[in-house]
């Protein structure tokens, strides 16, 4: 399977493939200074320097070697958060220095899959299976007791903060139909449905300026968030409504699982894959 790492410019919709490989890579994050991207592949984490994007550079994650595609960078640019899954249902969240080093465990319970970092740098949000259901949680970045924000059945996933820290967006099918986007306050109040467009919607990412929300949309026949599907990237207003398609490609799982906006909000990165 060929992986292409793409930069999409919001202003004119132009795209550039900046890196391609015959290996599987996933989930680009953009550095705070805009100089590099972070991706995962083969259980490891890599840096791709944008001034010379010809080679992936391995980041030392200590004894962690089963990293999945749920990773990101702190708001101050100094810390990397990763999720490690040595076995099914074992995903655990760790932090480490942005340049690499020994990881520090954050979540006491598993499985936990990181997805967002509060703008003030104090709190992580993630989805986790507790009591047999996927729900949305937060935890202090240094670890401690987790706080559950959503409850009940259904699959809730992909939580990400708005830049003002007032909301956490996520996707869910708890309302009994196709997965849509929702938002909730960081204290678990004011749950709101934000899309209802007939697509299978996943992984919302509010832009750094708060002007829009990027998300991944599957056709209505798709279950879950698999790779190897014809999908679309859409933008929706921060107040919700109908999404606008800005790109269509072959991808899905691994394309934009985690925050992928450039720090200035003018562009974002995603991964697309060749058809089998």
BAROFI-329424 format. One line per 8 residues: their letters; for each residue x, y, z of N, C-alpha, C. Coordinates in pm, 1 decimal. Example, Ala and Ser with C-alpha at 12.3 -4.5 7.8 and 13.67 -1.06 7.14 Angstrom:
// residues 2
as) 1319.0 -569.0 780.0 1230.0 -450.0 780.0 1320.0 -330.0 780.0 ~ 1285.0 -225.0 708.0 1367.0 -106.0 714.0 1290.0 3.0 787.0
***
This chain:
// residues 276
xxxxxxxx) 84.2 -119.7 0.0 0.0 0.0 0.0 87.7 124.7 0.0 ~ 67.3 212.1 -95.3 143.6 335.7 -104.3 77.2 443.5 -20.3 ~ 157.6 515.7 58.2 108.7 626.6 139.6 160.2 757.3 82.3 ~ 70.7 854.4 66.8 108.8 987.7 21.0 70.5 1089.2 127.9 ~ 169.5 1166.1 172.8 147.4 1271.3 270.6 122.5 1401.8 195.1 ~ 4.6 1459.4 216.4 -44.3 1570.6 135.1 -63.3 1694.3 221.5 ~ -27.7 1810.9 167.7 -60.6 1939.1 229.2 -168.2 2006.6 145.2 ~ -277.0 2043.7 210.3 -391.8 2107.9 145.4 -399.9 2252.1 192.2
xxxxxxxx) -399.6 2347.5 97.5 -410.7 2489.5 129.5 -557.3 2531.9 124.5 ~ -603.8 2596.5 230.2 -743.4 2633.7 241.5 -782.3 2739.5 138.9 ~ -697.6 2838.7 114.9 -735.2 2954.7 33.8 -778.3 2916.4 -107.1 ~ -700.8 2828.7 -171.7 -731.4 2796.1 -311.3 -757.0 2647.6 -335.5 ~ -750.5 2566.2 -229.7 -775.8 2423.8 -244.5 -664.7 2346.1 -310.5 ~ -550.3 2409.6 -332.3 -438.3 2340.3 -396.5 -376.2 2239.2 -302.0 ~ -317.6 2134.2 -359.1 -257.4 2028.1 -280.0 -118.8 1993.8 -332.6 ~ -32.8 1951.5 -240.7 102.9 1909.6 -275.4 136.4 1781.9 -200.1
xxxxxxxx) 179.6 1679.8 -273.3 231.3 1558.1 -210.9 375.9 1585.7 -172.2 ~ 403.0 1588.9 -42.3 537.3 1624.5 2.4 622.5 1503.1 36.2 ~ 556.7 1386.2 53.8 632.5 1265.9 85.9 548.1 1146.2 47.6 ~ 611.2 1043.9 -8.8 540.5 920.7 -39.7 630.0 801.5 -10.1 ~ 566.0 691.5 25.8 639.4 572.5 64.6 553.9 449.8 36.9 ~ 619.0 337.5 16.6 546.7 211.3 1.2 507.3 151.9 135.9 ~ 551.1 212.8 245.3 513.8 169.3 379.5 388.8 244.9 425.9 ~ 323.3 190.7 526.0 207.9 256.5 583.9 252.3 363.9 682.3
xxxxxxxx) 213.2 488.2 657.6 229.8 595.8 756.1 91.8 656.6 780.4 ~ 76.4 720.8 898.5 -55.2 768.3 938.5 -45.9 897.7 1018.3 ~ -158.2 968.3 1021.4 -191.9 1066.6 1124.8 -90.0 1178.6 1142.0 ~ -77.9 1269.4 1044.6 18.4 1379.3 1059.8 -24.3 1481.9 1164.3 ~ 71.5 1523.7 1248.1 57.9 1641.1 1335.9 155.3 1747.5 1286.3 ~ 117.0 1873.3 1300.6 203.0 1983.6 1257.6 269.5 2046.4 1379.4 ~ 400.9 2071.2 1371.3 473.1 2129.3 1483.9 431.4 2273.1 1507.2 ~ 451.7 2321.9 1630.1 412.4 2457.1 1667.2 482.1 2562.5 1582.8
xxxxxxxx) 608.2 2540.3 1548.6 681.2 2638.4 1469.0 662.4 2617.7 1318.8 ~ 585.0 2517.1 1281.3 555.1 2493.8 1140.9 665.4 2429.0 1060.8 ~ 770.4 2380.2 1126.3 887.2 2332.5 1052.2 887.5 2183.4 1024.2 ~ 804.0 2105.2 1093.2 805.0 1961.2 1071.0 668.6 1901.3 1100.4 ~ 649.4 1778.4 1051.2 531.5 1699.2 1079.0 571.4 1576.5 1158.1 ~ 477.7 1525.3 1238.1 493.8 1398.6 1309.2 398.6 1297.5 1247.2 ~ 446.6 1175.8 1220.7 361.0 1067.2 1173.1 399.9 939.5 1246.9 ~ 314.8 837.7 1236.2 350.4 706.0 1289.3 353.7 605.0 1175.5
xxxxxxxx) 425.5 495.7 1199.1 432.0 386.3 1103.9 507.5 269.9 1164.9 ~ 456.6 149.0 1147.4 524.0 31.5 1199.7 544.0 32.4 1349.2 ~ 453.6 99.4 1422.2 463.1 105.1 1567.8 558.0 210.0 1621.5 ~ 617.6 289.0 1532.4 713.1 391.9 1574.5 663.5 530.2 1535.2 ~ 727.4 633.7 1591.9 694.1 773.3 1564.7 810.1 837.2 1489.1 ~ 775.0 918.3 1387.7 876.7 979.6 1301.4 850.8 1129.3 1285.2 ~ 959.6 1201.8 1257.1 954.5 1343.8 1222.6 988.6 1359.4 1074.1 ~ 915.4 1446.9 1005.8 945.8 1480.1 867.4 970.7 1630.3 859.5
xxxxxxxx) 1095.1 1667.9 830.3 1131.1 1809.5 822.3 1080.6 1868.1 691.1 ~ 1006.1 1978.5 699.2 942.5 2033.2 580.1 1038.4 2108.0 490.0 ~ 1156.0 2148.2 540.7 1253.1 2212.2 452.3 1330.6 2110.1 369.5 ~ 1320.4 1981.9 407.5 1385.0 1874.3 330.3 1305.8 1745.6 353.5 ~ 1184.5 1736.2 296.4 1094.7 1624.0 327.2 1124.7 1497.7 247.5 ~ 1249.1 1457.0 248.3 1289.2 1340.0 169.4 1303.0 1214.3 254.1 ~ 1304.5 1230.2 387.3 1332.9 1116.1 473.1 1262.6 1131.4 607.9 ~ 1208.1 1022.1 658.5 1151.9 1020.4 792.5 1262.5 998.6 894.4
xxxxxxxx) 1255.7 1071.3 1006.6 1355.6 1059.9 1112.2 1289.5 999.0 1235.9 ~ 1341.8 886.1 1282.0 1285.9 815.3 1396.1 1301.1 897.5 1523.6 ~ 1192.4 907.5 1601.1 1195.0 971.6 1732.0 1206.7 863.5 1838.3 ~ 1300.6 880.1 1926.8 1322.9 783.1 2035.0 1205.6 785.7 2131.5 ~ 1136.6 672.9 2144.7 1025.4 661.2 2239.6 1057.3 560.3 2350.2 ~ 1184.1 543.9 2380.1 1224.3 455.1 2488.5 1182.8 312.2 2460.8 ~ 1117.4 250.4 2559.1 1075.2 112.2 2543.3 942.2 96.1 2472.3 ~ 884.5 205.9 2423.9 754.4 201.6 2356.5 776.5 174.7 2208.3
xxxxxxxx) 716.0 67.2 2155.3 739.9 32.4 2014.8 615.2 -16.9 1943.2 ~ 497.7 10.9 2001.0 372.3 -28.2 1936.7 278.4 92.3 1929.0 ~ 333.5 204.9 1884.3 254.1 327.9 1879.2 146.1 318.1 1772.1 ~ 24.1 358.1 1807.5 -83.4 364.3 1709.8 -94.8 507.1 1655.8 ~ -204.6 535.4 1585.4 -213.9 665.5 1518.1 -280.2 774.1 1602.6 ~ -272.5 762.1 1733.9 -329.2 861.6 1824.7 -216.0 930.5 1900.3 ~ -160.5 1032.5 1839.1 -45.7 1104.4 1895.1 -57.5 1252.6 1861.7 ~ 18.6 1336.8 1931.8 10.6 1480.2 1906.0 116.3 1557.9 1981.7
xxxxxxxx) 106.8 1691.4 1968.7 207.5 1782.8 2021.7 140.9 1881.1 2116.3 ~ 208.2 1913.9 2226.3 153.0 2005.9 2325.7 139.6 2146.5 2267.7 ~ 49.9 2229.1 2324.9 31.9 2365.8 2274.7 157.7 2451.4 2278.4 ~ 250.6 2420.7 2369.4 375.1 2498.5 2372.8 485.2 2436.1 2287.7 ~ 456.7 2324.4 2221.8 550.7 2263.5 2129.1 663.0 2184.0 2191.0 ~ 661.3 2162.5 2322.7 775.0 2098.6 2388.9 756.5 1949.3 2416.0 ~ 631.7 1901.1 2406.8 601.1 1766.2 2453.5 521.4 1689.4 2348.1 ~ 551.9 1562.4 2337.2 481.6 1472.2 2247.3 395.1 1379.2 2331.1
xxxxxxxx) 272.5 1355.6 2285.8 185.9 1256.8 2349.3 165.8 1142.8 2251.3 ~ 172.2 1019.6 2299.8 156.9 902.0 2215.5 61.4 803.7 2281.7 ~ 6.1 715.5 2200.2 -75.2 604.9 2250.9 -10.2 476.6 2203.5 ~ 16.2 386.7 2295.2 89.2 263.0 2265.4 -1.6 143.4 2286.8 ~ -7.7 53.7 2187.3 -95.4 -63.6 2194.2 -17.3 -192.1 2169.4 ~ 43.1 -249.0 2272.0 115.3 -376.0 2251.2 23.1 -493.4 2223.3 ~ -106.8 -478.1 2248.7 -205.4 -582.6 2219.8 -342.0 -520.4 2205.2 ~ -437.1 -595.2 2154.0 -571.5 -543.3 2134.5 -632.5 -500.9 2268.9
xxxxxxxx) -686.5 -379.7 2272.2 -751.0 -331.3 2393.2 -655.2 -286.9 2502.1 ~ -527.3 -262.5 2466.6 -428.3 -225.7 2567.4 -377.7 -82.2 2554.3 ~ -432.3 -4.1 2461.3 -377.9 128.4 2433.2 -367.7 212.8 2560.1 ~ -251.0 272.2 2579.1 -221.5 353.8 2696.8 -154.7 482.5 2650.7 ~ -181.3 593.6 2719.1 -130.5 724.2 2680.3 -5.5 758.7 2760.6 ~ 95.7 810.5 2689.4 222.7 851.3 2748.6 261.4 989.3 2694.5 ~ 345.5 1060.1 2769.7 408.5 1182.1 2719.9 559.8 1165.6 2724.1 ~ 628.1 1242.7 2639.1 773.7 1243.8 2634.1 819.9 1373.1 2570.1
xxxxxxxx) 946.8 1409.3 2583.9 996.2 1531.5 2519.9 978.3 1525.8 2368.5 ~ 954.9 1641.2 2306.5 926.4 1646.6 2163.9 1039.9 1587.4 2080.1 ~ 1162.7 1598.4 2128.3 1275.1 1543.2 2054.5 1301.7 1396.7 2081.8 ~ 1223.8 1338.1 2172.5 1241.8 1197.8 2207.7 1292.6 1181.6 2348.7 ~ 1274.2 1064.1 2406.4 1318.6 1037.2 2542.3 1232.5 931.4 2607.9 ~ 1247.4 917.5 2738.0 1175.1 814.4 2810.7 1030.4 857.6 2834.9 ~ 932.0 776.1 2796.1 791.3 812.9 2813.9 747.2 808.6 2959.6 ~ 650.8 894.4 2992.6 584.9 896.1 3122.3 439.6 855.7 3103.6
xxxxxxxx) 395.0 753.8 3177.1 257.9 707.3 3162.1 160.7 809.5 3219.6 ~ 49.9 832.2 3147.3 -52.0 927.3 3190.8 -178.6 856.1 3237.6 ~ -235.5 769.3 3154.5 -364.2 706.2 3187.9 -343.4 579.1 3270.1 ~ -409.5 569.1 3384.5 -397.2 447.2 3464.2 -476.2 331.1 3405.4 ~ -579.8 362.3 3326.5 -668.7 259.1 3273.5 -651.3 243.7 3122.4 ~ -676.4 123.2 3073.9 -670.2 94.2 2931.8 -798.9 24.3 2888.7 ~ -834.8 32.1 2759.3 -764.8 107.0 2655.0 -802.3 255.3 2656.7 ~ -704.8 340.3 2627.2 -722.6 485.1 2619.2 -651.0 534.3 2493.6
xxxxxxxx) -721.8 613.6 2413.4 -668.8 659.2 2284.1 -670.4 811.6 2281.3 ~ -551.7 872.5 2284.4 -542.5 1019.5 2288.7 -597.2 1082.9 2161.5 ~ -657.3 1203.9 2177.4 -701.6 1278.0 2059.1 -687.9 1428.6 2070.5 ~ -687.1 1487.5 2189.4 -681.2 1633.1 2197.1 -609.9 1683.5 2320.8 ~ -557.6 1806.0 2311.7 -484.6 1870.7 2420.2 -548.1 2006.0 2444.0 ~ -583.1 2038.9 2567.5 -647.0 2166.9 2595.8 -552.3 2281.4 2560.4 ~ -606.2 2394.6 2512.6 -519.1 2505.7 2471.1 -428.6 2558.8 2581.4 ~ -470.4 2545.4 2707.1 -384.9 2592.7 2816.8 -278.9 2491.0 2856.7
xxxxxxxx) -278.2 2375.8 2791.1 -173.1 2276.0 2812.4 -189.8 2188.0 2933.7 ~ -300.4 2201.0 3008.3 -312.4 2129.2 3135.3 -381.6 1994.0 3126.1 ~ -458.9 1971.9 3017.7 -551.1 1859.2 3016.0 -548.1 1786.9 2881.6 ~ -558.2 1654.7 2886.0 -571.3 1573.1 2766.0 -714.3 1521.7 2756.6 ~ -764.5 1510.0 2633.9 -892.9 1444.2 2611.9 -872.6 1323.8 2522.0 ~ -951.6 1221.0 2544.4 -931.1 1094.1 2476.0 -1058.9 1013.4 2477.0 ~ -1064.7 913.3 2391.5 -1173.4 816.9 2399.6 -1120.3 692.0 2467.4 ~ -1207.9 621.7 2535.1 -1167.2 504.9 2611.9 -1284.4 410.4 2628.6
xxxxxxxx) -1253.4 284.1 2640.4 -1356.1 183.1 2665.6 -1360.8 157.3 2815.9 ~ -1473.9 190.2 2875.3 -1498.5 162.2 3016.2 -1638.2 99.7 3025.8 ~ -1648.8 -13.0 3090.0 -1777.7 -78.9 3102.0 -1834.5 -126.3 2970.1 ~ -1746.2 -151.6 2872.9 -1789.4 -203.7 2743.9 -1829.0 -99.9 2642.1 ~ -1825.6 29.5 2676.7 -1865.3 135.4 2584.2 -1752.1 234.3 2560.7 ~ -1744.0 287.8 2438.6 -1652.2 396.6 2406.1 -1714.3 528.4 2450.2 ~ -1645.7 602.1 2537.8 -1690.0 734.7 2578.2 -1572.1 831.7 2580.4 ~ -1603.3 957.8 2607.3 -1504.3 1064.7 2604.1 -1462.0 1099.7 2746.8
xxxxxxxx) -1331.8 1115.3 2766.0 -1273.8 1140.9 2898.2 -1172.1 1255.0 2888.8 ~ -1139.8 1311.2 3003.9 -1025.5 1401.4 3017.3 -942.2 1356.5 3136.3 ~ -816.9 1402.5 3137.8 -726.2 1370.5 3247.3 -619.3 1479.5 3253.3 ~ -570.0 1516.5 3372.4 -457.2 1609.8 3378.8 -336.8 1554.5 3303.4 ~ -261.1 1641.6 3239.0 -150.4 1596.2 3156.2 -45.0 1521.8 3237.5 ~ -34.8 1551.0 3366.1 61.3 1480.9 3450.9 4.9 1349.6 3505.9 ~ -119.1 1315.9 3467.1 -181.1 1193.3 3515.5 -271.7 1221.3 3633.9 ~ -330.8 1115.7 3685.4 -421.9 1129.7 3797.9 -555.1 1065.7 3768.0
xxxxxxxx) -661.8 1123.8 3821.4 -795.2 1068.1 3804.8 -857.8 1116.8 3675.4 ~ -916.0 1025.2 3598.1 -982.1 1064.2 3474.1 -1124.9 1109.4 3502.6 ~ -1174.9 1198.5 3416.1 -1310.8 1250.2 3425.9 -1388.9 1206.9 3302.8 ~ -1502.2 1142.7 3323.2 -1584.6 1096.9 3212.2 -1682.9 1206.8 3172.9 ~ -1683.9 1242.3 3041.4 -1769.6 1349.7 2992.5 -1897.6 1300.2 2928.4 ~ -1893.5 1182.3 2865.2 -2012.5 1127.3 2800.8 -2041.7 989.8 2859.9 ~ -2164.8 945.7 2843.3 -2207.8 821.6 2907.5 -2298.3 742.9 2813.6 ~ -2318.8 616.5 2849.0 -2413.4 535.0 2776.4 -2353.3 462.4 2658.7
xxxxxxxx) -2440.0 393.9 2582.8 -2397.4 312.0 2470.8 -2363.1 398.9 2350.4 ~ -2311.9 331.4 2246.7 -2269.5 401.3 2126.9 -2119.3 420.4 2126.9 ~ -2064.7 446.3 2008.8 -1920.7 465.1 1993.1 -1891.8 614.2 1981.0 ~ -1825.2 668.6 2082.4 -1786.5 809.7 2084.1 -1634.6 815.8 2070.2 ~ -1584.7 901.8 1980.5 -1443.7 894.9 1942.8 -1395.8 1032.6 1896.7 ~ -1262.5 1043.6 1881.0 -1200.6 1158.2 1816.3 -1216.1 1292.7 1883.8 ~ -1213.6 1305.7 2017.3 -1236.5 1436.3 2078.7 -1121.3 1533.9 2053.9 ~ -1156.4 1658.8 2023.6 -1056.2 1762.9 2000.6 -1111.9 1896.4 2047.6
xxxxxxxx) -1028.2 1976.2 2114.3 -1068.7 2104.1 2170.1 -1081.4 2213.1 2064.2 ~ -1173.0 2306.4 2086.2 -1172.5 2431.1 2012.4 -1058.1 2518.0 2065.7 ~ -1008.6 2613.0 1983.9 -891.0 2690.9 2027.2 -915.0 2779.2 2148.6 ~ -1041.5 2810.3 2179.3 -1069.1 2887.5 2300.8 -1089.8 2798.9 2422.9 ~ -1085.1 2666.0 2403.9 -1100.0 2572.8 2514.8 -1241.5 2558.1 2566.2 ~ -1340.0 2618.8 2498.4 -1477.0 2618.3 2547.2 -1553.3 2490.9 2513.1 ~ -1509.4 2420.2 2408.0 -1581.8 2301.7 2361.8 -1484.8 2189.5 2329.0 ~ -1535.2 2067.3 2335.6 -1467.2 1949.8 2282.3 -1559.2 1889.2 2177.1
xxxxxxxx) -1511.1 1883.6 2053.3 -1584.5 1819.2 1944.5 -1548.0 1670.8 1941.4 ~ -1643.3 1586.9 1899.2 -1616.8 1443.9 1883.8 -1721.0 1386.1 1789.8 ~ -1702.6 1260.8 1750.9 -1802.6 1192.4 1668.2 -1869.2 1082.2 1750.5 ~ -1994.5 1053.0 1715.5 -2068.6 953.1 1792.6 -2188.6 901.4 1713.5 ~ -2225.3 776.1 1742.4 -2349.5 718.7 1689.2 -2447.8 686.4 1802.3 ~ -2429.3 750.8 1917.9 -2514.5 718.4 2033.1 -2660.2 754.8 2010.8 ~ -2689.0 841.1 1911.4 -2826.2 882.6 1884.2 -2900.0 782.3 1796.4 ~ -2833.1 670.9 1763.4 -2900.0 561.3 1696.8 -2901.3 565.1 1546.1
xxxxxxxx) -2829.9 660.3 1486.0 -2819.0 666.3 1340.3 -2671.2 672.2 1302.9 ~ -2641.3 710.6 1178.1 -2502.3 715.4 1134.2 -2421.3 811.4 1221.2 ~ -2291.6 783.8 1239.5 -2209.5 872.8 1321.3 -2213.8 1017.4 1272.2 ~ -2238.8 1108.1 1363.0 -2237.8 1251.7 1337.5 -2137.9 1317.7 1430.8 ~ -2117.7 1447.6 1409.9 -2031.4 1525.3 1497.4 -2114.0 1588.7 1607.9 ~ -2055.6 1592.4 1727.2 -2116.0 1652.8 1844.1 -2012.1 1741.8 1912.4 ~ -2058.2 1826.7 2002.6 -1966.7 1899.4 2090.1 -2023.0 1899.0 2231.0 ~ -1931.3 1911.1 2327.7 -1968.6 1910.8 2468.0 -1872.9 2005.0 2541.8
xxxxxxxx) -1918.8 2063.7 2649.0 -1830.1 2146.3 2731.1 -1727.8 2057.4 2801.7 ~ -1611.4 2111.3 2835.9 -1510.7 2031.0 2906.3 -1556.3 1978.3 3041.5 ~ -1665.3 2030.3 3095.2 -1719.8 1975.0 3219.8 -1830.3 1873.4 3193.7 ~ -1855.5 1839.6 3065.3 -1955.6 1740.5 3030.5 -2095.5 1795.0 3008.7 ~ -2115.4 1925.1 3014.4 -2247.9 1984.4 2997.8 -2273.0 2027.5 2853.2 ~ -2397.2 2063.9 2823.4 -2436.7 2127.4 2696.7 -2403.0 2043.7 2573.6 ~ -2428.7 1914.8 2578.7 -2405.7 1827.9 2463.5 -2492.6 1873.4 2346.0 ~ -2429.7 1892.2 2227.2 -2501.3 1938.5 2108.7 -2462.3 1855.5 1987.2
xxxxxxxx) -2559.7 1823.9 1902.9 -2531.1 1761.2 1774.6 -2499.7 1869.9 1672.9 ~ -2390.7 1850.7 1594.0 -2342.4 1955.3 1504.2 -2358.6 1922.4 1356.5 ~ -2373.0 1794.2 1319.3 -2396.0 1756.5 1179.7 -2510.1 1655.9 1172.1 ~ -2573.9 1655.3 1055.3 -2679.8 1558.1 1026.2 -2693.1 1552.8 874.4 ~ -2588.9 1501.3 808.2 -2579.8 1514.2 662.8 -2583.5 1381.2 587.6 ~ -2610.0 1270.7 657.0 -2621.5 1142.9 589.1 -2490.0 1072.7 562.8 ~ -2377.2 1134.3 600.3 -2246.2 1070.3 588.3 -2207.3 1006.3 721.2 ~ -2106.5 920.9 716.1 -2048.9 862.0 836.6 -1931.1 950.1 876.0
xxxxxxxx) -1949.9 1035.4 976.5 -1855.3 1142.5 1006.8 -1765.4 1108.1 1126.1 ~ -1634.7 1134.1 1107.8 -1535.2 1100.8 1210.3 -1432.1 1213.3 1222.8 ~ -1367.3 1214.9 1336.6 -1243.9 1289.5 1364.1 -1252.8 1439.7 1333.7 ~ -1336.6 1514.1 1406.3 -1342.5 1659.0 1386.7 -1220.2 1730.1 1444.4 ~ -1170.9 1829.3 1370.5 -1055.8 1907.7 1416.1 -1082.9 2056.6 1395.4 ~ -1118.6 2129.7 1502.6 -1136.9 2274.3 1489.9 -1008.3 2342.3 1444.3 ~ -1021.9 2440.5 1356.0 -904.9 2512.1 1305.5 -846.4 2602.0 1413.8 ~ -717.3 2638.0 1402.8 -653.1 2719.9 1506.0 -717.1 2856.3 1526.6
xxxxxxxx) -783.7 2910.2 1422.5 -848.6 3039.3 1437.8 -995.0 3027.0 1478.3 ~ -1043.8 2904.1 1493.5 -1181.1 2882.4 1535.1 -1285.1 2906.3 1427.5 ~ -1241.5 2928.5 1302.5 -1333.5 2966.3 1196.0 -1406.8 2848.4 1133.9 ~ -1350.0 2727.4 1146.4 -1409.2 2612.0 1080.5 -1367.3 2484.4 1151.3 ~ -1429.3 2373.1 1113.9 -1395.4 2242.6 1168.8 -1376.5 2145.8 1052.7 ~ -1261.4 2081.9 1047.9 -1228.9 1981.8 946.6 -1270.0 1844.3 997.6 ~ -1327.4 1760.9 907.5 -1360.0 1624.7 948.9 -1357.1 1530.5 830.3 ~ -1356.1 1400.6 861.2 -1350.3 1293.7 762.9 -1490.1 1235.6 745.1
xxxxxxxx) -1533.8 1223.6 620.0 -1668.3 1173.8 591.3 -1661.9 1049.8 503.3 ~ -1720.9 941.3 552.7 -1733.6 817.6 477.0 -1871.8 810.4 410.9 ~ -1886.2 728.8 304.7 -2020.1 702.1 250.3 -2107.3 633.1 354.5 ~ -2239.1 643.4 342.0 -2329.5 592.9 446.1 -2328.5 441.9 465.3 ~ -2273.1 366.2 371.2 -2272.6 220.6 388.1 -2157.0 171.7 475.1 ~ -2060.9 259.3 508.6 -1939.6 217.8 579.1 -1966.6 208.2 729.2 ~ -1914.5 101.9 790.7 -1922.8 85.6 935.2 -1785.9 111.4 997.1 ~ -1783.6 184.3 1107.2 -1657.6 215.2 1173.8 -1578.8 319.6 1096.9
xxxxxxxx) -1445.4 311.4 1108.1 -1359.3 406.1 1035.9 -1241.9 330.7 972.2 ~ -1271.8 241.6 876.1 -1167.1 159.9 815.5 -1078.6 240.2 720.7 ~ -962.9 184.4 691.7 -878.5 234.6 583.1 -925.2 168.0 453.7 ~ -886.6 225.2 339.5 -917.6 162.8 212.5 -1057.1 191.5 162.4 ~ -1105.8 313.3 186.4 -1237.6 355.4 140.5 -1225.3 486.0 62.3 ~ -1320.0 509.0 -26.2 -1329.4 638.6 -92.4 -1400.0 734.2 3.0 ~ -1328.2 836.2 46.6 -1375.4 924.2 152.5 -1365.4 1070.0 108.3 ~ -1412.7 1158.2 193.3 -1403.6 1301.6 168.4 -1357.1 1373.2 293.4
xxxxxxxx) -1290.3 1484.9 273.9 -1264.9 1579.4 381.4 -1362.7 1694.4 366.0 ~ -1423.4 1733.5 478.0 -1522.7 1839.9 475.2 -1490.5 1945.4 580.1 ~ -1540.6 2066.2 556.7 -1535.5 2174.1 653.4 -1677.8 2209.5 693.4 ~ -1697.9 2234.1 823.1 -1828.3 2275.1 872.6 -1810.0 2396.4 964.2 ~ -1911.0 2479.5 970.0 -1907.8 2596.9 1056.6 -1892.3 2555.2 1202.7 ~ -1828.2 2636.8 1284.5 -1817.6 2605.3 1427.8 -1953.1 2605.8 1497.9 ~ -2056.0 2655.0 1432.2 -2190.7 2647.6 1487.9 -2268.8 2530.0 1431.2 ~ -2203.5 2446.0 1348.6 -2266.8 2327.3 1293.5 -2336.9 2353.8 1162.2
xxxxxxxx) -2400.3 2249.1 1107.6 -2472.7 2263.3 981.9 -2422.1 2168.6 876.4 ~ -2437.5 2209.2 751.6 -2399.1 2126.7 638.1 -2249.7 2140.5 611.0 ~ -2181.2 2026.7 595.6 -2039.6 2029.8 565.2 -2013.9 2057.1 417.7 ~ -1901.6 2120.8 387.4 -1859.6 2149.9 250.5 -1742.5 2059.1 215.1 ~ -1755.8 1980.5 108.3 -1648.8 1890.4 66.0 -1535.3 1969.8 2.7 ~ -1411.7 1946.1 50.3 -1295.3 2015.1 -5.1 -1193.8 1919.4 -66.2 ~ -1208.1 1789.6 -42.6 -1117.5 1691.7 -102.8 -1184.6 1555.4 -102.0 ~ -1160.8 1477.4 -206.9 -1208.5 1339.8 -215.9 -1092.0 1251.5 -256.0
xxxxxxxx) -1075.8 1135.6 -189.4 -957.3 1053.8 -209.8 -981.3 914.8 -152.4 ~ -882.5 827.3 -164.9 -888.3 692.9 -108.5 -811.1 694.5 22.9 ~ -878.2 665.8 130.6 -811.8 673.5 260.6 -902.3 624.4 370.6 ~ -910.2 702.0 479.5 -992.4 665.4 593.7 -909.9 660.0 720.2 ~ -904.9 542.0 782.1 -822.6 523.3 901.5 -679.5 565.4 872.1 ~ -625.6 655.4 955.4 -489.8 703.3 936.0 -478.4 833.4 860.2 ~ -588.0 879.2 797.8 -578.6 1001.1 716.1 -571.4 1127.0 800.6 ~ -666.2 1144.8 895.1 -663.1 1262.3 984.8 -711.4 1223.6 1124.5
xxxxxxxx) -662.7 1114.2 1179.3 -710.6 1071.1 1310.8 -686.6 1173.9 1420.3 ~ -584.7 1256.0 1405.6 -543.2 1348.1 1512.2 -529.1 1489.4 1456.5 ~ -511.9 1592.6 1543.0 -500.1 1730.2 1494.5 -393.3 1743.6 1387.2 ~ -430.7 1804.9 1274.2 -342.5 1807.0 1156.4 -329.1 1945.2 1095.4 ~ -384.0 2048.5 1160.8 -375.8 2184.8 1109.0 -234.4 2243.0 1124.7 ~ -191.8 2323.8 1026.3 -74.3 2408.1 1044.8 -106.3 2511.2 1151.7 ~ -6.9 2560.0 1225.2 -34.4 2651.8 1336.0 -102.4 2781.6 1294.2 ~ -81.8 2826.2 1168.1 -146.4 2949.3 1123.5 -285.6 2926.2 1065.3
xxxxxxxx) -329.0 2799.2 1055.9 -463.1 2768.1 1009.8 -486.0 2782.8 860.7 ~ -382.1 2808.9 783.5 -399.3 2828.4 639.5 -395.2 2697.5 561.6 ~ -351.1 2589.5 624.5 -336.5 2461.9 556.6 -337.9 2349.1 659.3 ~ -354.3 2228.1 609.5 -349.2 2111.5 695.7 -285.1 1997.1 618.9 ~ -248.0 1892.3 690.6 -184.6 1775.4 630.0 -274.7 1654.6 646.8 ~ -272.0 1564.8 548.3 -343.9 1438.1 560.7 -270.9 1332.0 480.7 ~ -310.1 1205.3 500.0 -249.9 1094.6 427.7 -356.2 1026.3 343.6 ~ -322.6 999.3 218.4 -409.2 918.8 131.6 -332.5 795.9 89.0
xxxx) -408.0 694.0 45.6 -349.0 563.5 18.9 -388.5 514.1 -119.6 ~ -300.0 435.7 -179.8 -331.3 374.6 -308.2 -435.4 265.9 -289.1 ~ -512.7 241.6 -393.5 -611.5 133.8 -387.7 -540.6 0.8 -403.7 ~ -590.4 -100.0 -332.8 -530.0 -233.3 -339.8 -546.9 -287.3 -481.2
***
